[in-house]
Amino acid sequence: MVTWPPAAPDGVHPIEAESYRILRSRIDLSRLPRVSRDVTERIIHASADFDYATDLVCDEEALAAAVDALAGGAVVVADVEMVAAGITSCPVVCKIREPLTQRLARTANITRAAAAVRLAFGAVGPGAVWVVGCAPTALREILSRDVEPAFVVGLPVGFVGAAEAKDALRASGLRALTNVSEKGGSAVAAAALNALLRAATGQPPVGQAVADDLVPPADRAVPPADHAVPPDRVVPPDRVVPPDRDAPWPGGGTEAAP
């Protein structure tokens, strides 16, 4: 049985505070730079998936630039409504449901996600922060359209094109947050952006607000810390790449509705 703490830091719900305490009892991310740690913890908190500690590819300088861009009023664009719904601290542009998006997708023989990116770029121009948590084709469109983003959260999910799109994003040289595997999704993309927004608005990260030095009660079992974080975040050069990674992008077609 879990006993909730009698009080929590300002702005942090007791359940969220307890969740962060459990997270930190199971994995030590203290060696990561500050923003990388904030983003990684937020994603693990949102997904309950400790594998993100080694799957995410964080660049502290790029993440700091994203914080600065958001603090300066950069527009936030999401690929699908589920991502937009999870971003709670600022307005979000999302064109996926607009009738013009559907017409463009049909006439150009592209996915609705790609069409939404084209329309959003026409509306917001360069310098936006783009958040992709669903459609690999949205990420591909961002890269092919040369949207000149301030930052890209590139965490699409799926077995078709997701890992390839993230490979391409890392190779592009754009400031970005990605992960190596096929996993991702709306919840983790929104979580990453929310961590950056919290830093941009001057709020302490939730993990900091929940005091680092609190010791769990003696009657609460603490699982072993069996998830180690490597000293660097570079994707290993000997990473196995399936033979179909170089296959051409699937053209046209449809995607699952967000």
Secondary structure, 3 states (H helix, E strand, C coil): CCCCCCCCCCCCCHHHHHHHHHHHHHCCCCCCCHHHHHHHHHHHHHHCCCCHHHHEECCHHHHHHHHHHHHCCCCEEECCHHHHHHCCCCCCECCCCCHHHHHHHHHHCCCHHHHHHHHHHHHHCCCCEEEECCCHHHHHHHHHHCCCCCEEEECCCCCCCHHHHHHHHHHHCCCEEEECCCCCCHHHHHHHHHHHHHHHCCCCCHHHHCCCCCCCCCCCCCCCCCCCCCCCCCCCCCCCCCHHHHCCCCCCCCCCCC
